[in-house]
Amino acid sequence: MSKTLRNFIFIVLITIFGAVIALPESLTFSLPVPGNERTITIGSPVINFNLGGRQITKKFEFKRGLDIQGGMQVVLRADVSNIAEQDRLSALESARNIILRRVDLYGIAEPTVQTAMSNNEYRLIVELPGVSNPQEALSLVGQTALLDFRLFDQTLPEEPVSEDATASAEPLIQLVETGLTGQQLKRSTVDFDPNTGEPVVFLEFSEEGREIFAQVTSDHTGEMLGIFLDGSLLMAPTINTPIVDGRATITGGFTIDEAKQLSIQLNAGALPVPIEVLEQRTIGASLGQDSVEKSLMAGLVGLGLVMLFMILYYGVKGILASMALIVYAILTIAIYKTMGVTLTLPGIAGLILSIGMAVDANILIFERMKEELRVGKPFAVAMELGFGRAWDSIKDANLATIITSLILINPFNLSFLNTSGLVRGFGITLLIGVLLSLFTGVVVTRTLLRLFLKPNYHIAKAKE
């Protein structure tokens, strides 16, 4: 089997695989059967598998940003009155980072947390796209998260009046601070008990916290250790054994959602400044949906016009390039769904822009091939020279776009570069489009040309 044929089979397989993933979640159509109309429903696959007792479900669906699917916008005010003026900006930025961490742990796609200062007021603007439970998300974001651990000390009332009274007296419960707070909690994760498969919450403390936790658990084995968030009791697990390595597991018949929520609350830590909710707005998706439909229509029109131009100008070569462009479109949608790329309107703009760029390589290659054929080079030689000599231009042009995309994405969160989620969405879709266009424009088109285009056709066109 030749290398070209192997490449073609590979391209066909990944295109079929991508097309299955790219299908809508549910697509229903009817088949006209004589005497009976049959309805068939197809859609993108849903994968279910068990990993270490944990049931994982993977759905291939688009993630949509706040401007498309709606969600919540929350404005918070930070109380910095007790913080030195020179430290207020850093405290506000710390609050921003912690809130961003919270909403990331909550599972919200592409959240935006921005700081703002107005009339000596320090504010945080939080955008939460697609929240299904606004009140739960609001309470998570708005909490100051002052986490601490306290012991439940049970004592009998002093001076009982008789032995009978002593036997019937209810013990008094006092809370004793341990000195262990959220500052010493390194991380909390959801795990699964290997024996029962039930969700548990795993805790790991810092070195300072490990020493305090070891002392508390050694001195108070069998007692209850309360976990408090802003003075409210989250839960009170019993200390079963001394724990000296700073690693603890909380059990209690949790559901996965309960364990996840508790882990998020523990991970939230302590905000450097108290915050309060100034305003909350629920943003509808009707305007966004209308915009995305128009954007997608523009994308389809753009794709059709590019294919029409290629076919009219380059003939059979244009048809093969258009086939490569279809492969590009299918793989782009499949990658968006597989990687969980969040679609925003700027992101869709990046996708539409990359459609036009997807044929740039083909145009450069075809023009180079024409030049080689005009000077009498054989078809096979002209094609290889066309691809080879066009590669430098293709590489330089796409490298510049890739660098621009990385600057927009700002993967290392550099403070002097963009930090907007919407601009990052544009950069991500543009980067994916450029990398895919390199594959389809060079590998796919070359394979199709080698396999389907006859040398005699090129000789005839060269003579014209």
ROFI-870658 format. One record per residue (C-alpha): residue in one letter; z, x, y. Coordinates in steps of 0.1 Angstrom, whole numbers, padded with zeros to 4 digits, always signed. Layout:
% ROFI-870658
aZXY/...
This chain:
% ROFI-870658
m+0000+0000+0000/s-0010+0015+0034/k+0014+0020+0062/t-0004-0005+0084/l-0001-0032+0057/r+0036-0024+0053/n+0042-0027+0090/f+0023-0060+0091/i+0045-0074+0062/f+0076-0062+0081/i+0064-0079+0113/v+0057-0112+0095/l+0091-0112+0078/i+0111-0106+0110/t+0090-0132+0128/i+0097-0158+0101/f+0134-0149+0102/g+0134-0150+0140/a+0116-0184+0140/v+0142-0199+0118/i+0170-0187+0141/a+0150-0198+0172/l+0148-0234+0160/p+0167-0260+0180/e+0201-0270+0166/s+0185-0302+0154/l+0149-0312+0154/t+0139-0346+0139/f+0103-0358+0133/s+0087-0385+0112/l+0060-0381+0086/p+0035-0411+0082/v+0038-0420+0046/p+0018-0450+0034/g+0041-0479+0030/n+0072-0459+0042/e+0079-0436+0071/r+0099-0405+0062/t+0122-0388+0087/i+0128-0351+0083/t+0155-0331+0103/i+0154-0294+0106/g+0174-0269+0127/s+0187-0234+0131/p+0210-0224+0101/v+0247-0225+0101/i+0264-0197+0082/n+0298-0202+0065/f+0316-0174+0047/n+0351-0164+0038/l+0364-0130+0050/g+0398-0120+0037/g+0410-0156+0035/r+0395-0164+0069/q+0368-0190+0071/i+0341-0179+0096/t+0314-0201+0108/k+0284-0187+0127/k+0261-0211+0146/f+0229-0199+0162/e+0230-0216+0196/f+0225-0208+0232/k+0255-0200+0253/r+0251-0214+0288/g+0267-0203+0320/l+0286-0224+0345/d+0255-0231+0366/i+0238-0246+0336/q+0264-0263+0314/g+0291-0270+0340/g+0328-0262+0337/m+0357-0255+0360/q+0363-0235+0391/v+0399-0227+0399/v+0412-0211+0432/l+0445-0193+0429/r+0467-0179+0456/a+0487-0147+0449/d+0521-0143+0465/v+0522-0107+0477/s+0550-0112+0503/n+0573-0089+0482/i+0548-0062+0478/a+0542-0033+0502/e+0511-0038+0523/q+0494-0007+0511/d+0498-0019+0474/r+0487-0055+0479/l+0450-0049+0472/s+0458-0030+0440/a+0482-0057+0429/l+0455-0084+0435/e+0430-0064+0415/s+0456-0060+0386/a+0460-0098+0387/r+0423-0102+0385/n+0420-0079+0355/i+0448-0097+0336/i+0433-0132+0343/l+0398-0119+0332/r+0414-0106+0300/r+0430-0140+0294/v+0399-0160+0298/d+0380-0135+0276/l+0406-0140+0249/y+0403-0177+0253/g+0367-0174+0242/i+0350-0185+0275/a+0314-0172+0277/e+0307-0151+0308/p+0337-0160+0330/t+0337-0149+0366/v+0369-0138+0383/q+0366-0127+0420/t+0391-0117+0446/a+0390-0130+0482/m+0411-0124+0513/s+0412-0149+0541/n+0438-0152+0570/n+0462-0128+0552/e+0459-0149+0521/y+0451-0132+0488/r+0431-0154+0465/l+0414-0153+0431/i+0384-0175+0423/v+0380-0182+0386/e+0349-0198+0371/l+0352-0211+0336/p+0319-0223+0321/g+0319-0248+0293/v+0357-0254+0290/s+0363-0282+0266/n+0399-0287+0276/p+0403-0281+0314/q+0441-0286+0314/e+0447-0261+0287/a+0425-0235+0304/l+0441-0242+0337/s+0476-0237+0324/l+0465-0205+0307/v+0450-0191+0339/g+0477-0204+0363/q+0507-0191+0344/t+0525-0161+0359/a+0532-0151+0322/l+0567-0135+0327/l+0572-0129+0290/d+0606-0119+0276/f+0626-0119+0243/r+0661-0133+0241/l+0687-0136+0213/f+0703-0169+0204/d+0740-0162+0202/q+0760-0190+0185/t+0797-0191+0192/l+0824-0217+0185/p+0842-0234+0214/e+0874-0217+0225/e+0908-0232+0218/p+0901-0259+0192/v+0928-0286+0191/s+0931-0287+0153/e+0916-0274+0121/d+0896-0307+0117/a+0883-0303+0152/t+0873-0267+0143/a+0854-0278+0113/s+0835-0304+0132/a+0829-0285+0164/e+0793-0277+0172/p+0786-0240+0180/l+0776-0231+0216/i+0742-0215+0219/q+0739-0187+0245/l+0708-0168+0254/v+0713-0130+0255/e+0687-0109+0272/t+0674-0080+0251/g+0656-0060+0277/l+0624-0065+0258/t+0596-0080+0279/g+0558-0084+0279/q+0556-0050+0296/q+0565-0033+0263/l+0542-0055+0242/k+0511-0034+0233/r+0490-0061+0217/s+0491-0093+0197/t+0464-0104+0172/v+0458-0132+0148/d+0459-0121+0111/f+0462-0138+0077/d+0489-0136+0051/p+0473-0119+0021/n+0494-0140-0003/t+0491-0175+0012/g+0460-0171+0034/e+0479-0188+0063/p+0473-0176+0099/v+0501-0153+0112/v+0506-0136+0146/f+0509-0098+0146/l+0528-0079+0173/e+0527-0042+0181/f+0550-0027+0207/s+0547+0004+0229/e+0569+0034+0222/e+0596+0021+0246/g+0594-0014+0231/r+0596+0000+0196/e+0630+0016+0202/i+0644-0016+0218/f+0629-0038+0191/a+0643-0016+0163/q+0678-0017+0179/v+0676-0055+0183/t+0663-0063+0148/s+0688-0039+0132/d+0718-0053+0149/h+0709-0089+0147/t+0692-0094+0113/g+0693-0131+0103/e+0695-0143+0139/m+0669-0160+0159/l+0649-0141+0185/g+0635-0164+0212/i+0601-0157+0228/f+0600-0171+0264/l+0571-0175+0288/d+0582-0182+0323/g+0615-0193+0311/s+0600-0218+0286/l+0606-0213+0249/l+0574-0206+0230/m+0591-0202+0196/a+0622-0187+0180/p+0614-0168+0148/t+0642-0156+0126/i+0647-0118+0122/n+0644-0113+0084/t+0647-0075+0082/p+0652-0046+0106/i+0618-0035+0120/v+0618+0001+0131/d+0580+0008+0134/g+0573-0015+0163/r+0551-0038+0142/a+0561-0074+0135/t+0545-0104+0119/i+0554-0140+0130/t+0550-0167+0104/g+0555-0204+0107/g+0528-0225+0091/f+0504-0221+0121/t+0470-0235+0123/i+0443-0211+0134/d+0442-0227+0168/e+0480-0225+0172/a+0481-0189+0161/k+0452-0180+0185/q+0469-0198+0214/l+0502-0180+0208/s+0485-0147+0205/i+0467-0153+0238/q+0500-0162+0256/l+0516-0131+0242/n+0487-0109+0252/a+0487-0123+0287/g+0515-0099+0296/a+0531-0102+0330/l+0511-0106+0362/p+0520-0082+0390/v+0523-0110+0415/p+0533-0147+0412/i+0503-0170+0416/e+0498-0207+0422/v+0468-0230+0419/l+0454-0240+0452/e+0423-0260+0441/q+0405-0269+0409/r+0371-0284+0406/t+0351-0297+0376/i+0315-0288+0380/g+0289-0311+0364/a+0259-0298+0346/s+0233-0323+0358/l+0219-0301+0385/g+0220-0271+0363/q+0202-0289+0335/d+0174-0300+0358/s+0171-0265+0371/v+0169-0250+0336/e+0143-0275+0325/k+0121-0265+0354/s+0127-0228+0347/l+0118-0232+0311/m+0087-0251+0321/a+0078-0223+0345/g+0083-0198+0316/l+0060-0218+0293/v+0033-0220+0320/g+0037-0183+0327/l+0034-0175+0290/g+0003-0197+0287/l-0014-0182+0318/v-0008-0146+0306/m-0022-0155+0272/l-0052-0172+0288/f-0059-0142+0310/m-0057-0118+0280/i-0081-0138+0259/l-0106-0144+0287/y-0106-0108+0298/y-0102-0089+0266/g-0117-0113+0240/v-0106-0107+0204/k-0082-0079+0216/g-0067-0105+0239/i-0062-0129+0211/l-0043-0102+0191/a-0022-0093+0221/s-0014-0130+0226/m-0002-0131+0190/a+0020-0102+0197/l+0033-0121+0228/i+0042-0151+0206/v+0061-0127+0183/y+0079-0114+0215/a+0089-0149+0225/i+0102-0158+0191/l+0123-0126+0187/t+0136-0129+0222/i+0151-0164+0215/a+0164-0152+0182/i+0182-0122+0198/y+0197-0144+0225/k+0212-0167+0198/t+0223-0139+0175/m+0239-0117+0202/g+0254-0147+0221/v+0237-0139+0253/t+0249-0163+0280/l+0220-0180+0298/t+0223-0185+0335/l+0196-0193+0360/p+0193-0157+0371/g+0192-0148+0334/i+0163-0171+0328/a+0146-0155+0358/g+0149-0122+0341/l+0134-0137+0309/i+0104-0151+0329/l+0099-0117+0346/s+0099-0099+0313/i+0071-0122+0300/g+0047-0107+0325/m+0059-0072+0317/a+0054-0078+0280/v+0016-0074+0283/d+0017-0044+0307/a+0016-0020+0278/n-0014-0039+0262/i-0034-0037+0294/l-0028+0000+0298/i-0037+0006+0261/f-0069-0016+0262/e-0082+0001+0293/r-0076+0035+0278/m-0094+0024+0247/k-0124+0013+0268/e-0126+0047+0284/e-0127+0064+0251/l-0153+0041+0236/r-0175+0045+0267/v-0178+0083+0260/g-0188+0076+0224/k-0156+0081+0205/p-0154+0064+0171/f-0133+0032+0170/a-0104+0047+0150/v-0102+0077+0173/a-0106+0056+0205/m-0078+0033+0194/e-0054+0061+0186/l-0062+0080+0218/g-0058+0048+0237/f-0023+0043+0224/g-0014+0080+0227/r-0026+0085+0262/a-0012+0053+0276/w+0022+0060+0261/d+0033+0083+0290/s+0026+0056+0316/i+0042+0029+0294/k+0073+0051+0288/d+0078+0060+0325/a+0073+0024+0337/n+0097+0009+0312/l+0123+0037+0315/a+0125+0029+0353/t+0131-0008+0345/i+0157+0000+0318/i+0177+0022+0342/t+0175-0006+0368/s+0188-0031+0342/l+0217-0008+0332/i+0226-0005+0369/l+0227-0043+0372/i+0247-0047+0340/n+0272-0020+0350/p+0285-0015+0315/f+0313+0008+0326/n+0325-0015+0354/l+0321+0011+0381/s+0336-0002+0413/f+0307+0009+0435/l+0281-0011+0415/n+0276-0048+0409/t+0304-0068+0392/s+0289-0103+0394/g+0285-0121+0361/l+0254-0138+0373/v+0237-0105+0383/r+0247-0090+0350/g+0231-0119+0332/f+0199-0112+0349/g+0202-0075+0339/i+0209-0083+0303/t+0179-0106+0298/l+0157-0081+0316/l+0169-0052+0294/i+0163-0072+0262/g+0129-0082+0274/v+0118-0047+0283/l+0130-0032+0249/l+0113-0060+0230/s+0081-0057+0250/l+0079-0020+0240/f+0081-0030+0203/t+0056-0059+0205/g+0033-0042+0230/v+0030-0010+0210/v+0040-0015+0174/v+0029-0051+0168/t-0003-0049+0188/r-0013-0016+0172/t-0007-0030+0137/l-0028-0061+0144/l-0056-0040+0159/r-0057-0017+0129/l-0056-0046+0105/f-0079-0072+0120/l-0103-0056+0145/k-0135-0042+0131/p-0149-0010+0144/n-0184-0024+0149/y-0171-0049+0174/h-0157-0021+0196/i-0190-0001+0194/a-0209-0032+0205/k-0185-0038+0234/a-0186-0002+0244/k-0224-0003+0247/e-0222-0033+0269/
